[in-house]
Amino acid sequence: MNHASPPGGHPSVKSPAPVFVLGSARSGTTWLGNLLCGHPAVAGAEHELHWGLHESNVFLNQRHWGDLTRPPAFEQFMSAYCDADYFRLVDGDPGFLRDAHPGDFYDAFFALMDRFAARQSARWWVTKLDYLLYYRPAELERFVTRVRARYGAFVCIAVTRADRLATMASYIRMEGKRRQHRTNPVVKVLLLALHAARMTCHEQGIRALAGRHGGLSLTLEQLKANRRASCESICRFLNLDYHQSMMTDRYAPNSSYNQSPDSRGVLAAWHRDLLSRVLFPLYNRLPGVAALFLKLREIPKFRACPLYFRLKKRDADPGRLAKELSDEGEVSLAALVAGTTRASGGA
């Protein structure tokens, strides 16, 4: 491979190379990814059914598929992954993936993304780093080692949200969680405890990772208040010329950002006191407790297939997909699919 100009503070990296978006839920990671993909020298898996940048779930996939050198495991992986949204959005080719002989998902993912970026003449490809890695230091170190061995450096851009209460309010009202009954008073308190633990662990992991690898750190507030200056900083960091296309929103904003950022309509005064006086101080003092809480909550994630098949479902029966999204509480996406169906003359 040829070599790109090294980003600020990093040694020379191979091109195309990854830039990892670091962040937590409701902190602007999708929007940052979309801004990056707005530059013609940056490639990413994007689609309106994922609000733009699609989650790669690299660690969940690594855990789920295991050793791909075993033929039965590889065939099972190929059967599922080649139908998945992510594979389709990066113009995946089954023949290419077979010829790559990946030993595990990391190998397969890197090969697919390198090919995708090269076909778009992009110097960088972007994905969100799986947040599960923030508080799994051994697996995180293995992943970073793999990245550095293949590309020469671990390049990352972090986005955090300074207003924790606004983040929490956004989390409570986010779409797609209807089955969790988040407005139920008891459920809401449990979710506050869970997300406070998540925010604490993620923030600590993000700061450590960005600091250790010379990453660029931004806040959502900075991005929203001065988008042009933030995009220019990103371009300098990646040694790219600024491109005006980064100022154009190509996807609808994640739905919760269409609402007021004021947390008072979602969180009562005693909720805010619980967070600021009890939960955040407790988790800051005992981060191991927060991490244990998260790991217990995440056990079901490792049992489920970490793939999305929205594109396949839309092609087969858009009306059914719209209903499925509506039932899950993904109201905006359901309306998008339903609108597309009507425009094309469907039911």
C-alpha positions as CSV (number, residue, x, y, z in Angstrom):
1,M,0.0,0.0,0.0
2,N,1.0,3.6,-0.5
3,H,1.5,6.0,2.3
4,A,-0.7,9.0,3.2
5,S,0.6,12.1,4.8
6,P,0.7,11.5,8.5
7,P,-2.0,13.2,10.6
8,G,-0.9,15.7,13.2
9,G,1.0,14.1,16.1
10,H,1.1,10.6,14.5
11,P,3.7,8.6,12.6
12,S,3.1,7.8,9.0
13,V,0.1,5.7,8.4
14,K,-0.8,3.4,5.5
15,S,-3.5,4.5,3.1
16,P,-6.4,3.9,3.1
17,A,-6.4,3.9,6.9
18,P,-9.1,4.0,9.6
19,V,-10.1,6.9,11.8
20,F,-12.1,5.7,14.8
21,V,-14.8,7.9,16.2
22,L,-14.8,7.7,20.0
23,G,-17.9,8.6,22.0
24,S,-20.9,7.5,24.0
25,A,-24.6,7.2,23.3
26,R,-26.3,10.6,22.6
27,S,-23.0,12.5,22.4
28,G,-22.9,13.1,18.7
29,T,-21.0,10.2,17.3
30,T,-23.3,9.6,14.3
31,W,-23.2,13.3,13.4
32,L,-19.4,13.4,13.7
33,G,-19.2,10.4,11.5
34,N,-21.5,12.0,9.0
35,L,-19.3,15.2,9.0
36,L,-16.2,13.1,8.3
37,C,-17.9,11.2,5.5
38,G,-18.9,14.5,4.0
39,H,-15.3,14.9,2.9
40,P,-14.5,13.2,-0.4
41,A,-11.3,11.7,1.0
42,V,-13.2,9.8,3.8
43,A,-15.3,6.7,3.2
44,G,-17.9,5.2,5.5
45,A,-20.9,2.9,5.6
46,E,-23.8,5.3,5.4
47,H,-27.5,5.0,4.8
48,E,-30.6,7.0,5.8
49,L,-32.0,4.0,7.6
50,H,-29.1,4.3,10.0
51,W,-29.2,8.1,10.3
52,G,-26.0,8.1,8.1
53,L,-23.0,6.3,9.6
54,H,-23.9,2.7,10.4
55,E,-22.6,1.0,13.5
56,S,-19.9,-1.6,12.7
57,N,-20.0,-3.3,16.1
58,V,-16.5,-4.6,15.6
59,F,-16.1,-6.1,19.0
60,L,-19.5,-7.7,19.2
61,N,-18.9,-9.3,15.8
62,Q,-15.5,-10.4,16.8
63,R,-17.0,-12.2,19.8
64,H,-19.9,-13.5,17.9
65,W,-18.2,-15.1,14.9
66,G,-15.0,-16.4,16.6
67,D,-12.4,-18.4,14.7
68,L,-13.1,-18.0,11.0
69,T,-10.3,-20.4,9.9
70,R,-12.8,-23.3,10.7
71,P,-14.8,-23.9,7.5
72,P,-18.2,-24.4,9.2
73,A,-17.7,-21.1,11.2
74,F,-16.6,-19.2,8.1
75,E,-19.6,-20.4,6.0
76,Q,-22.0,-19.5,8.8
77,F,-20.4,-16.0,9.0
78,M,-20.6,-15.6,5.2
79,S,-24.2,-16.7,5.0
80,A,-25.3,-14.0,7.5
81,Y,-22.8,-11.2,6.9
82,C,-23.2,-11.0,3.2
83,D,-26.9,-10.2,3.6
84,A,-26.3,-7.6,6.4
85,D,-26.7,-3.9,5.9
86,Y,-23.0,-3.1,6.7
87,F,-21.7,-5.5,4.0
88,R,-24.0,-4.0,1.4
89,L,-23.2,-0.4,2.3
90,V,-19.4,-1.0,1.8
91,D,-20.1,-2.7,-1.6
92,G,-18.9,-6.0,-0.1
93,D,-18.0,-8.8,-2.5
94,P,-18.3,-12.4,-1.2
95,G,-15.6,-13.6,-3.6
96,F,-13.1,-11.0,-2.4
97,L,-13.9,-11.9,1.2
98,R,-13.3,-15.6,0.5
99,D,-10.0,-14.9,-1.2
100,A,-8.9,-12.8,1.8
101,H,-9.0,-15.9,4.0
102,P,-9.7,-13.9,7.2
103,G,-8.7,-15.5,10.5
104,D,-11.3,-13.6,12.4
105,F,-13.8,-10.8,12.1
106,Y,-11.1,-8.1,12.6
107,D,-9.3,-9.5,9.5
108,A,-12.5,-9.5,7.5
109,F,-13.6,-6.1,8.5
110,F,-10.2,-4.4,7.8
111,A,-10.0,-6.1,4.4
112,L,-13.6,-5.0,3.5
113,M,-13.0,-1.4,4.6
114,D,-9.7,-1.0,2.9
115,R,-11.2,-2.3,-0.4
116,F,-14.2,0.0,0.0
117,A,-12.1,3.1,0.7
118,A,-9.7,2.3,-2.2
119,R,-12.5,1.9,-4.6
120,Q,-13.7,5.4,-3.6
121,S,-10.2,6.8,-3.9
122,A,-10.4,7.8,-0.2
123,R,-7.4,8.2,2.1
124,W,-9.4,7.4,5.2
125,W,-12.3,5.2,6.2
126,V,-14.3,5.9,9.3
127,T,-16.2,3.8,11.9
128,K,-17.3,4.2,15.5
129,L,-15.2,2.3,17.9
130,D,-17.3,-0.3,19.7
131,Y,-18.0,1.3,23.1
132,L,-17.8,-2.1,24.8
133,L,-14.0,-1.9,24.4
134,Y,-13.7,1.1,26.7
135,Y,-13.9,-1.0,29.9
136,R,-12.4,-4.2,28.5
137,P,-8.7,-3.2,28.6
138,A,-7.2,-6.5,27.5
139,E,-9.4,-6.8,24.4
140,L,-8.9,-3.1,23.7
141,E,-5.2,-3.5,23.8
142,R,-5.4,-6.5,21.4
143,F,-7.5,-4.5,19.0
144,V,-5.3,-1.4,19.1
145,T,-2.2,-3.7,18.5
146,R,-3.9,-5.2,15.5
147,V,-4.7,-1.8,14.1
148,R,-1.2,-0.4,14.6
149,A,0.4,-3.5,13.1
150,R,-1.7,-3.2,9.9
151,Y,-1.8,0.6,9.5
152,G,1.1,2.0,11.5
153,A,-1.0,4.1,14.0
154,F,-4.3,4.2,15.9
155,V,-6.0,7.4,14.7
156,C,-9.0,8.6,16.6
157,I,-11.3,11.6,17.0
158,A,-13.4,11.8,20.2
159,V,-16.6,13.7,20.7
160,T,-18.2,14.2,24.2
161,R,-21.1,16.2,25.4
162,A,-20.3,18.6,28.2
163,D,-23.9,18.8,29.5
164,R,-24.5,15.5,31.2
165,L,-28.1,16.2,32.1
166,A,-28.9,17.0,28.5
167,T,-27.2,13.8,27.4
168,M,-29.4,11.9,29.9
169,A,-32.6,13.5,28.8
170,S,-31.7,12.7,25.2
171,Y,-31.1,9.1,26.2
172,I,-34.4,8.8,28.0
173,R,-36.4,10.1,25.0
174,M,-34.5,8.5,22.2
175,E,-36.5,6.6,19.6
176,G,-36.4,2.8,19.1
177,K,-36.8,1.9,22.8
178,R,-40.6,1.6,23.1
179,R,-40.4,-1.9,24.6
180,Q,-38.3,-0.6,27.5
181,H,-41.1,1.7,28.7
182,R,-38.7,4.4,29.4
183,T,-41.3,6.9,30.7
184,N,-42.4,4.5,33.5
185,P,-41.2,6.1,36.7
186,V,-39.5,3.0,38.1
187,V,-37.9,2.1,34.7
188,K,-36.7,5.7,34.3
189,V,-34.8,5.6,37.6
190,L,-33.2,2.3,36.6
191,L,-32.2,3.7,33.3
192,L,-30.7,6.8,34.9
193,A,-28.5,4.5,37.1
194,L,-27.5,2.5,34.0
195,H,-26.7,5.3,31.8
196,A,-24.8,7.2,34.5
197,A,-22.6,4.2,34.8
198,R,-22.2,4.0,31.0
199,M,-21.4,7.7,30.7
200,T,-18.8,7.4,33.5
201,C,-17.0,4.4,32.0
202,H,-17.2,5.7,28.5
203,E,-15.8,9.2,29.4
204,Q,-12.9,7.7,31.3
205,G,-12.1,5.3,28.5
206,I,-12.4,8.0,25.8
207,R,-10.1,10.3,27.7
208,A,-7.5,7.6,28.2
209,L,-7.6,6.3,24.7
210,A,-7.5,9.7,23.0
211,G,-4.8,10.9,25.3
212,R,-2.6,7.8,24.8
213,H,-2.8,7.9,21.0
214,G,-2.8,11.7,20.4
215,G,-6.4,11.8,19.3
216,L,-8.4,14.9,18.5
217,S,-11.0,15.7,21.1
218,L,-14.1,17.7,20.4
219,T,-17.4,18.4,22.2
220,L,-20.8,18.3,20.7
221,E,-21.3,21.8,21.9
222,Q,-18.3,22.9,19.8
223,L,-19.5,21.1,16.7
224,K,-22.9,22.7,16.9
225,A,-21.7,26.2,17.8
226,N,-18.9,26.4,15.3
227,R,-19.2,23.7,12.7
228,R,-16.8,25.3,10.2
229,A,-14.0,25.7,12.6
230,S,-14.5,22.2,14.0
231,C,-14.4,20.7,10.4
232,E,-11.2,22.7,9.7
233,S,-9.6,21.2,12.9
234,I,-10.6,17.7,11.7
235,C,-9.1,18.3,8.3
236,R,-5.8,19.6,9.8
237,F,-5.7,16.6,12.1
238,L,-6.1,14.2,9.1
239,N,-3.8,16.3,6.9
240,L,-6.7,16.9,4.4
241,D,-7.6,20.1,2.7
242,Y,-10.8,21.5,4.1
243,H,-13.8,20.8,1.8
244,Q,-17.0,22.8,1.8
245,S,-19.1,19.6,1.4
246,M,-18.6,18.9,5.2
247,M,-21.1,21.8,5.8
248,T,-23.9,20.0,4.1
249,D,-26.2,17.7,6.1
250,R,-26.9,14.7,3.9
251,Y,-29.0,12.8,6.4
252,A,-31.8,13.8,8.8
253,P,-30.4,14.4,12.3
254,N,-30.9,11.7,14.9
255,S,-34.4,12.2,16.1
256,S,-33.8,13.3,19.6
257,Y,-31.8,16.4,18.4
258,N,-35.0,17.7,16.8
259,Q,-36.3,18.3,20.2
260,S,-35.3,20.9,22.8
261,P,-32.0,20.1,24.6
262,D,-33.6,21.4,27.9
263,S,-33.6,18.4,30.3
264,R,-36.2,19.9,32.6
265,G,-39.1,18.5,30.6
266,V,-37.7,15.0,30.8
267,L,-35.9,15.0,34.2
268,A,-37.6,16.1,37.4
269,A,-35.6,18.1,39.9
270,W,-35.1,15.1,42.1
271,H,-33.8,13.1,39.0
272,R,-31.2,15.8,38.4
273,D,-30.2,15.7,42.1
274,L,-30.0,11.9,42.1
275,L,-27.6,12.1,39.1
276,S,-25.4,15.0,40.2
277,R,-25.3,14.3,43.9
278,V,-25.4,10.5,44.1
279,L,-24.9,8.5,40.9
280,F,-22.1,10.4,39.1
281,P,-20.1,10.9,42.3
282,L,-20.5,7.2,43.2
283,Y,-19.4,5.9,39.9
284,N,-16.5,8.4,39.7
285,R,-15.3,7.1,43.0
286,L,-16.0,3.4,42.2
287,P,-15.6,3.0,38.4
288,G,-15.3,-0.8,38.8
289,V,-18.8,-0.9,40.1
290,A,-20.0,1.0,37.1
291,A,-18.2,-1.4,34.7
292,L,-19.6,-4.4,36.5
293,F,-23.1,-3.0,36.2
294,L,-22.6,-2.5,32.5
295,K,-21.1,-5.9,31.9
296,L,-24.1,-7.6,33.6
297,R,-26.5,-5.6,31.6
298,E,-24.7,-6.4,28.4
299,I,-24.8,-10.2,28.7
300,P,-27.8,-10.4,26.3
301,K,-25.9,-8.5,23.6
302,F,-23.4,-11.3,23.3
303,R,-26.1,-13.8,22.7
304,A,-27.8,-11.9,19.9
305,C,-26.6,-11.6,16.3
306,P,-24.9,-8.1,16.0
307,L,-26.2,-7.4,12.5
308,Y,-28.9,-5.3,10.9
309,F,-30.9,-6.4,7.9
310,R,-33.0,-3.3,7.2
311,L,-32.0,-3.0,3.6
312,K,-32.9,-6.6,2.8
313,K,-36.2,-6.2,4.7
314,R,-37.0,-3.0,2.8
315,D,-36.3,-4.7,-0.5
316,A,-38.5,-7.6,0.3
317,D,-41.5,-5.9,2.0
318,P,-41.1,-2.2,2.9
319,G,-44.5,-2.1,4.5
320,R,-43.6,-4.8,6.9
321,L,-40.3,-3.1,7.7
322,A,-42.2,0.2,8.4
323,K,-44.5,-1.6,10.8
324,E,-41.6,-3.3,12.5
325,L,-39.8,0.0,13.0
326,S,-43.0,1.6,14.3
327,D,-43.5,-1.2,16.8
328,E,-40.0,-0.7,18.1
329,G,-40.6,3.0,18.5
330,E,-38.5,4.1,15.5
331,V,-41.2,6.5,14.4
332,S,-39.1,8.7,12.2
333,L,-37.5,5.8,10.3
334,A,-40.9,4.1,10.0
335,A,-42.3,7.2,8.4
336,L,-39.3,7.4,6.1
337,V,-39.8,3.8,4.9
338,A,-43.6,4.3,4.5
339,G,-43.0,7.5,2.5
340,T,-40.6,5.7,0.2
341,T,-43.2,3.0,-0.3
342,R,-45.9,5.5,-1.2
343,A,-43.6,7.4,-3.5
344,S,-42.8,4.2,-5.4
345,G,-46.4,3.2,-5.8
346,G,-46.4,0.5,-3.1
347,A,-49.0,-0.1,-0.5
